[in-house]
Amino acid sequence: MSKDQILGFLKKNTMILVLIVVVAFFSWRTGGAILLPMNVSNLISQNAYVFILATGMLLCILTGGNIDLSVGSVVCFVGAVGATLMVNMNVPIPVAIIAMILLGTCIGAFQGFWIAFVRIPPFIVTLAGMLVFRGLSNVVLNGLTVSIKDKTTFVNLFGGGADCYIHDIFGNGTLNLTCLFGGLIAATVFVLLEVSGRIKRKSKGYDVEIFWTFILKLVAVAAVIVIFAYKLSQHKGIPTVLIWVMVVVLVYGYITNNTTVGRYFYAVGGNEKATKLSGINTNKVYFLAYTNMGFLAALAGMVTIARLTSAQPTYGQNYEMDAIGSCFIGGASAYGGIGTVPGVIVGAVLMGVINLGMSLMGVDANMQKVVKGVVLLAAVIFDVVSKRGGKMIVKN
């Protein structure tokens, strides 16, 4: 094993190693409290919106480092409209859900039109959207809070109620066996898919990972899945919101890795002019990225008001920063064309662990913002410097 191979392995898995170090640090500082089953479950529930929004934000960033500043306001606006429909207007829950999805998607398409076809910079369009939809949220709610506690079906469906866990079909013991078996199955499926993918790549003559690093990755990820499932099984089992997160991650992970449309995002971010000359309609790629962002913002809006069992004009603040930070920390390039859904999830988990760990330690909220800002800056600096071959270039 050469020095270059070791450096390549460390560079490729930097954020995973950082995540392990951060978890170990907070476990030490909190006396192991951060690893308690209840806190592991809370980590998922409290950061579900980050996983969902960051996945959509990745597609925007892939197109050339573009971002969507409006997602937090869209989350708030969609939640405000949905809560008003269900509570104040007594609209049936299925109709309200469809209305929220359509509303978020239409907002994304509206912003995507100006970005893709009129070529107004995404920063300007989404900054305007951030202001517009934050203001509309106040208009819809009249500056008040709308409680949705009586809509238990909606709340439990999107992971906000006391009964928002998958029940144990094997009994009511101290461990939720359904959750534990689910984790074992997930770990097994992961290993089989990775082995199958490696065999296919090798048969086609593609480069594959060094065998020992491949085995190390399989063992580590499978162990994390099983431990995670075991921790959840000690609390109440699988949170309903985790199902939504898993669906989003699996669907978009497949799209970005195995479909032609997914490769278009990388191509546009890598070299838009060359992509356009090859016959790909780059305008449609931009439009799809921002339309999809609106759709996922609607889903995050439903998850948010379900968890908080209400809608308020202040919801969604700084959500866009959490999503953007998770993408860059998870390995997405500030220049576009580079990034993966699993990487984004690692970034989101890292942000969630930092938030939870500092909260358990009683760190001041203002200092928490400082730490998150430093972590984000460090991740982007690492990305930029690594692309220059490890050289820090300072221009006069």
C-alpha positions as CSV (number, residue, x, y, z in Angstrom):
1,M,0.0,0.0,0.0
2,S,1.6,3.2,-1.2
3,K,1.6,6.7,0.4
4,D,-0.6,8.0,-2.5
5,Q,-3.2,5.3,-1.8
6,I,-3.4,6.2,1.8
7,L,-3.6,9.9,1.0
8,G,-6.3,9.2,-1.6
9,F,-8.3,7.2,0.9
10,L,-8.1,9.9,3.6
11,K,-9.0,12.7,1.1
12,K,-12.0,10.7,-0.2
13,N,-13.3,10.0,3.3
14,T,-12.3,13.1,5.2
15,M,-15.7,14.2,6.3
16,I,-16.6,10.7,7.5
17,L,-13.5,10.7,9.6
18,V,-14.3,14.1,10.9
19,L,-17.8,12.9,11.8
20,I,-16.4,10.0,13.8
21,V,-14.0,12.4,15.6
22,V,-16.9,14.9,16.4
23,V,-19.2,12.1,17.7
24,A,-16.4,10.8,19.9
25,F,-15.6,14.3,21.2
26,F,-19.2,15.1,22.1
27,S,-19.7,11.6,23.6
28,W,-16.8,12.4,25.9
29,R,-17.9,15.9,26.7
30,T,-21.5,14.9,27.4
31,G,-20.7,11.7,29.3
32,G,-22.2,9.6,26.5
33,A,-25.5,11.5,26.6
34,I,-25.4,12.2,22.9
35,L,-25.5,8.5,22.1
36,L,-28.5,7.8,24.3
37,P,-31.4,6.2,22.2
38,M,-33.7,9.2,22.8
39,N,-31.1,11.6,21.5
40,V,-30.3,9.5,18.5
41,S,-34.0,9.5,17.7
42,N,-34.2,13.3,18.3
43,L,-31.2,13.8,15.9
44,I,-33.4,12.4,13.1
45,S,-36.6,14.2,14.0
46,Q,-34.9,17.6,14.5
47,N,-32.9,17.4,11.4
48,A,-35.2,15.7,8.9
49,Y,-35.8,19.0,7.1
50,V,-32.1,19.4,6.6
51,F,-31.8,16.0,5.0
52,I,-34.7,16.8,2.6
53,L,-33.6,20.3,1.7
54,A,-30.0,19.5,1.4
55,T,-30.7,16.8,-1.1
56,G,-32.6,19.2,-3.3
57,M,-30.0,21.9,-2.8
58,L,-27.3,19.5,-4.1
59,L,-28.9,19.5,-7.5
60,C,-28.8,23.3,-7.6
61,I,-25.2,23.4,-6.5
62,L,-24.2,20.8,-9.1
63,T,-25.3,23.1,-11.9
64,G,-22.4,25.5,-11.1
65,G,-22.3,26.3,-7.5
66,N,-25.8,27.9,-7.6
67,I,-27.9,28.0,-4.4
68,D,-31.5,28.7,-3.4
69,L,-31.9,31.3,-0.7
70,S,-35.7,31.1,-0.6
71,V,-36.2,27.5,0.7
72,G,-36.6,28.5,4.4
73,S,-39.3,31.1,3.4
74,V,-41.0,28.6,1.1
75,V,-41.1,26.0,3.9
76,C,-42.8,28.6,6.1
77,F,-45.2,29.7,3.4
78,V,-46.3,26.2,2.4
79,G,-46.7,25.2,6.0
80,A,-48.8,28.4,6.7
81,V,-51.1,27.6,3.7
82,G,-51.4,24.0,4.7
83,A,-52.2,24.7,8.3
84,T,-54.7,27.3,7.3
85,L,-56.5,24.9,4.9
86,M,-56.7,22.1,7.5
87,V,-57.5,24.1,10.6
88,N,-59.3,27.3,9.6
89,M,-61.0,26.0,6.4
90,N,-61.6,22.4,7.4
91,V,-60.1,21.1,4.1
92,P,-59.7,17.3,4.1
93,I,-56.1,16.3,4.9
94,P,-55.4,14.5,1.5
95,V,-56.5,17.6,-0.4
96,A,-54.4,19.9,1.8
97,I,-51.3,17.7,1.3
98,I,-51.8,17.8,-2.5
99,A,-52.3,21.6,-2.4
100,M,-49.1,22.0,-0.4
101,I,-47.1,19.9,-2.8
102,L,-48.5,21.7,-5.8
103,L,-47.9,25.1,-4.2
104,G,-44.2,24.3,-3.5
105,T,-43.6,22.8,-6.9
106,C,-45.2,25.9,-8.6
107,I,-43.1,28.2,-6.6
108,G,-40.0,26.3,-7.6
109,A,-41.1,26.3,-11.3
110,F,-41.8,30.1,-11.1
111,Q,-38.3,30.8,-9.8
112,G,-36.8,28.3,-12.1
113,F,-38.3,30.0,-15.1
114,W,-36.5,33.3,-14.4
115,I,-33.3,31.5,-13.7
116,A,-33.3,29.1,-16.6
117,F,-34.9,30.9,-19.4
118,V,-34.5,34.6,-18.6
119,R,-31.0,34.0,-17.1
120,I,-31.5,36.2,-14.0
121,P,-28.8,35.1,-11.5
122,P,-30.1,32.5,-9.0
123,F,-28.9,34.6,-6.1
124,I,-31.1,37.5,-7.1
125,V,-34.2,35.4,-7.9
126,T,-34.1,33.4,-4.7
127,L,-33.2,36.3,-2.5
128,A,-36.3,38.0,-3.8
129,G,-38.2,34.8,-3.2
130,M,-36.9,34.7,0.4
131,L,-38.4,38.1,1.1
132,V,-41.6,37.6,-0.8
133,F,-42.6,34.3,0.7
134,R,-41.6,35.3,4.2
135,G,-43.9,38.3,3.9
136,L,-46.7,36.2,2.4
137,S,-46.4,33.8,5.3
138,N,-47.2,36.7,7.7
139,V,-50.1,37.7,5.5
140,V,-51.6,34.2,5.5
141,L,-51.2,33.7,9.2
142,N,-52.0,37.3,10.2
143,G,-48.9,37.2,12.3
144,L,-50.5,34.5,14.5
145,T,-49.8,30.8,15.3
146,V,-52.1,28.2,13.9
147,S,-52.1,25.0,15.9
148,I,-52.7,21.6,14.2
149,K,-52.7,19.4,17.2
150,D,-56.2,18.1,16.5
151,K,-55.1,16.8,13.1
152,T,-53.4,13.7,14.5
153,T,-53.5,11.9,11.2
154,F,-51.4,14.5,9.4
155,V,-49.1,15.0,12.4
156,N,-48.4,11.3,12.8
157,L,-48.0,10.7,9.1
158,F,-45.2,13.3,8.8
159,G,-43.5,12.5,12.1
160,G,-44.7,15.0,14.7
161,G,-47.0,13.2,17.1
162,A,-46.4,10.9,20.0
163,D,-47.5,8.0,17.9
164,C,-45.2,8.8,15.0
165,Y,-43.2,5.6,15.1
166,I,-43.5,2.3,13.3
167,H,-45.1,-0.1,15.7
168,D,-43.3,-3.4,16.5
169,I,-45.1,-6.2,14.7
170,F,-43.2,-8.8,16.8
171,G,-44.4,-7.7,20.2
172,N,-44.0,-5.0,22.9
173,G,-40.6,-5.9,24.5
174,T,-37.9,-3.6,25.6
175,L,-36.4,-3.7,22.1
176,N,-38.4,-2.8,19.0
177,L,-37.5,-5.9,17.0
178,T,-39.1,-4.5,13.8
179,C,-36.6,-1.7,13.9
180,L,-33.7,-4.0,14.7
181,F,-34.5,-6.4,11.9
182,G,-35.0,-3.5,9.5
183,G,-31.5,-2.3,10.3
184,L,-30.0,-5.8,9.7
185,I,-31.9,-6.0,6.3
186,A,-30.7,-2.6,5.3
187,A,-27.1,-3.4,6.2
188,T,-27.3,-6.7,4.2
189,V,-28.8,-4.9,1.2
190,F,-26.1,-2.3,1.3
191,V,-23.4,-4.9,1.3
192,L,-24.9,-6.9,-1.6
193,L,-25.4,-3.7,-3.7
194,E,-21.9,-2.6,-3.1
195,V,-20.4,-6.0,-4.0
196,S,-22.6,-6.3,-7.1
197,G,-21.6,-2.8,-8.2
198,R,-17.9,-3.5,-7.7
199,I,-18.1,-6.8,-9.7
200,K,-19.9,-5.0,-12.6
201,R,-17.4,-2.1,-12.7
202,K,-14.5,-4.5,-12.7
203,S,-16.0,-6.7,-15.4
204,K,-16.3,-3.6,-17.6
205,G,-12.7,-2.5,-17.0
206,Y,-13.5,0.5,-14.8
207,D,-11.3,1.5,-11.9
208,V,-12.4,0.2,-8.6
209,E,-11.4,0.9,-5.0
210,I,-8.5,-0.8,-3.4
211,F,-9.8,-4.1,-2.0
212,W,-8.9,-3.4,1.6
213,T,-10.5,0.1,1.6
214,F,-13.6,-1.4,0.0
215,I,-13.9,-4.1,2.7
216,L,-13.2,-1.5,5.4
217,K,-16.0,0.7,4.0
218,L,-18.5,-2.2,3.9
219,V,-17.8,-3.2,7.5
220,A,-17.9,0.3,8.8
221,V,-21.1,1.4,7.1
222,A,-22.9,-1.9,7.9
223,A,-21.8,-1.6,11.5
224,V,-23.1,2.0,11.7
225,I,-26.5,1.0,10.2
226,V,-26.9,-1.9,12.7
227,I,-25.8,0.2,15.7
228,F,-28.1,3.0,14.6
229,A,-31.0,0.6,14.3
230,Y,-30.2,-0.9,17.7
231,K,-30.2,2.6,19.3
232,L,-33.6,3.4,17.8
233,S,-35.0,0.0,18.8
234,Q,-34.2,0.9,22.4
235,H,-36.3,4.0,22.3
236,K,-39.6,3.7,20.3
237,G,-38.4,2.3,17.0
238,I,-38.3,3.8,13.5
239,P,-39.6,7.4,13.4
240,T,-42.2,8.0,10.7
241,V,-40.2,10.9,9.4
242,L,-37.2,8.6,8.9
243,I,-39.2,6.8,6.2
244,W,-39.7,10.1,4.3
245,V,-36.0,10.9,4.6
246,M,-35.0,7.4,3.4
247,V,-37.3,7.6,0.4
248,V,-35.8,11.0,-0.6
249,V,-32.3,9.8,-0.1
250,L,-32.8,6.6,-2.1
251,V,-34.7,8.1,-4.9
252,Y,-32.3,11.0,-5.5
253,G,-29.3,8.9,-4.9
254,Y,-30.5,6.6,-7.7
255,I,-31.3,9.6,-10.0
256,T,-27.9,11.2,-9.6
257,N,-25.9,7.9,-9.9
258,N,-27.9,5.9,-12.4
259,T,-29.9,8.1,-14.8
260,T,-29.2,10.2,-17.8
261,V,-31.0,13.2,-16.2
262,G,-28.7,12.9,-13.1
263,R,-25.6,13.0,-15.2
264,Y,-26.9,16.2,-16.9
265,F,-26.6,18.1,-13.6
266,Y,-22.9,17.1,-13.3
267,A,-22.3,17.9,-16.9
268,V,-23.8,21.4,-16.7
269,G,-21.7,22.1,-13.5
270,G,-18.6,20.7,-15.1
271,N,-18.7,22.7,-18.3
272,E,-22.0,24.3,-19.4
273,K,-20.8,25.4,-22.8
274,A,-19.5,22.0,-23.7
275,T,-22.7,20.4,-22.4
276,K,-24.9,22.8,-24.5
277,L,-22.8,22.0,-27.6
278,S,-23.3,18.3,-27.1
279,G,-27.0,18.8,-27.6
280,I,-28.3,18.9,-24.0
281,N,-30.8,21.7,-23.2
282,T,-29.1,23.3,-20.2
283,N,-32.0,25.6,-19.6
284,K,-34.2,22.7,-18.8
285,V,-31.6,21.3,-16.4
286,Y,-31.6,24.6,-14.4
287,F,-35.4,24.7,-14.5
288,L,-35.7,21.1,-13.3
289,A,-33.2,21.8,-10.4
290,Y,-35.2,24.7,-9.0
291,T,-38.6,23.1,-9.7
292,N,-37.5,20.1,-7.7
293,M,-36.2,22.4,-5.0
294,G,-39.7,23.8,-4.6
295,F,-41.2,20.3,-4.4
296,L,-38.8,19.2,-1.6
297,A,-39.3,22.5,0.2
298,A,-43.0,21.6,0.3
299,L,-42.2,18.2,1.8
300,A,-39.9,19.9,4.3
301,G,-42.7,22.3,5.1
302,M,-45.1,19.5,5.9
303,V,-42.5,17.8,8.1
304,T,-41.8,21.0,9.9
305,I,-45.4,21.9,10.9
306,A,-46.0,18.2,11.8
307,R,-43.1,18.1,14.2
308,L,-43.9,21.5,15.7
309,T,-47.7,20.8,15.5
310,S,-48.3,24.4,14.4
311,A,-47.5,27.0,11.8
312,Q,-45.8,30.3,12.6
313,P,-44.5,33.2,10.5
314,T,-41.0,32.6,12.0
315,Y,-40.6,29.0,10.9
316,G,-38.0,28.1,8.4
317,Q,-35.5,30.8,9.4
318,N,-31.9,29.8,8.4
319,Y,-33.1,26.6,6.9
320,E,-31.4,27.6,3.7
321,M,-28.1,28.0,5.5
322,D,-28.4,24.5,7.1
323,A,-29.1,23.0,3.7
324,I,-26.3,24.9,1.9
325,G,-23.8,24.2,4.7
326,S,-24.6,20.4,4.7
327,C,-23.9,20.3,0.9
328,F,-20.5,22.0,1.1
329,I,-19.5,20.1,4.3
330,G,-20.5,16.9,2.6
331,G,-18.2,17.4,-0.3
332,A,-20.2,19.4,-2.9
333,S,-17.9,21.7,-4.8
334,A,-18.4,25.5,-4.6
335,Y,-17.8,25.5,-8.4
336,G,-20.4,22.9,-9.2
337,G,-20.2,19.5,-10.9
338,I,-19.0,17.6,-7.8
339,G,-21.1,16.1,-5.0
340,T,-23.1,13.1,-4.0
341,V,-26.3,12.4,-2.0
342,P,-24.5,10.2,0.6
343,G,-21.9,12.9,1.0
344,V,-24.7,15.5,1.7
345,I,-26.2,13.2,4.3
346,V,-22.9,12.9,6.0
347,G,-22.7,16.7,6.0
348,A,-26.2,17.0,7.4
349,V,-25.5,14.4,10.1
350,L,-22.3,16.3,11.1
351,M,-24.2,19.6,11.4
352,G,-26.9,17.8,13.4
353,V,-24.4,16.2,15.7
354,I,-22.7,19.6,16.3
355,N,-26.0,21.3,17.1
356,L,-27.2,18.5,19.4
357,G,-23.8,18.2,21.1
358,M,-23.5,21.9,21.8
359,S,-27.1,22.0,23.1
360,L,-26.4,19.1,25.5
361,M,-23.3,20.9,26.7
362,G,-25.2,24.1,27.2
363,V,-23.2,26.2,24.8
364,D,-24.7,29.7,24.1
365,A,-26.8,29.9,21.0
366,N,-24.6,32.7,19.6
367,M,-21.5,30.6,20.0
368,Q,-23.2,27.7,18.2
369,K,-23.6,30.0,15.2
370,V,-19.9,30.8,15.4
371,V,-18.9,27.2,15.4
372,K,-21.2,26.3,12.5
373,G,-19.8,29.2,10.5
374,V,-16.2,28.1,11.1
375,V,-17.0,24.5,10.1
376,L,-18.6,25.7,6.9
377,L,-15.7,28.0,6.0
378,A,-13.2,25.2,6.8
379,A,-15.1,22.8,4.5
380,V,-15.1,25.2,1.5
381,I,-11.4,26.1,2.1
382,F,-10.6,22.4,2.0
383,D,-12.5,22.0,-1.2
384,V,-10.8,25.0,-2.9
385,V,-7.3,24.2,-1.7
386,S,-7.6,20.5,-2.6
387,K,-8.5,21.4,-6.1
388,R,-5.2,23.4,-6.4
389,G,-3.2,20.4,-5.4
390,G,-2.9,21.5,-1.7
391,K,-1.5,25.0,-2.6
392,M,-2.9,28.1,-1.0
393,I,-2.7,30.9,-3.6
394,V,-3.1,34.4,-2.4
395,K,-3.7,37.0,-5.1
396,N,-2.7,40.6,-4.8
